[in-house]
Amino acid sequence: MARAKTRSKSEPGDEATKGESAPNPVWFRPVMFGFMLVGLAWIIVFYLSAQQFPIPQLQNWNILVGFGIMFIGFLMTTRWR
């Protein structure tokens, strides 16, 4: 009869090393929060300037631009380790 082979926990290829992923670069967190803050600032400036700034030609599309910039930052949070 064949005997079942058991793995010891000290063997290479252990589950702890398989699931680990490299940490993010140093610049990742500031850029992530920067996108969120720039998007928020974009929307605040749009409202406080009576819809004249940041880009007057876009009119109400400035809100979508601000949320889009914030969304990029939010998507980066899914890759944060």
HUGIVEN-V487447 format. One record per pair of residues at least 6 apart in sequence whose C-alpha atoms are under 6 Angstrom apart, sorted by the first residue. I is the first residue (numbers start at 1). J is the second residue. Records with the same first field share a line. If there is no record, write none. Layout:
I->J + J
This chain:
23->81
32->73 + 76
35->69 + 70 + 73
36->70 + 73
39->66 + 67 + 69 + 70
42->66
43->63 + 66
46->53
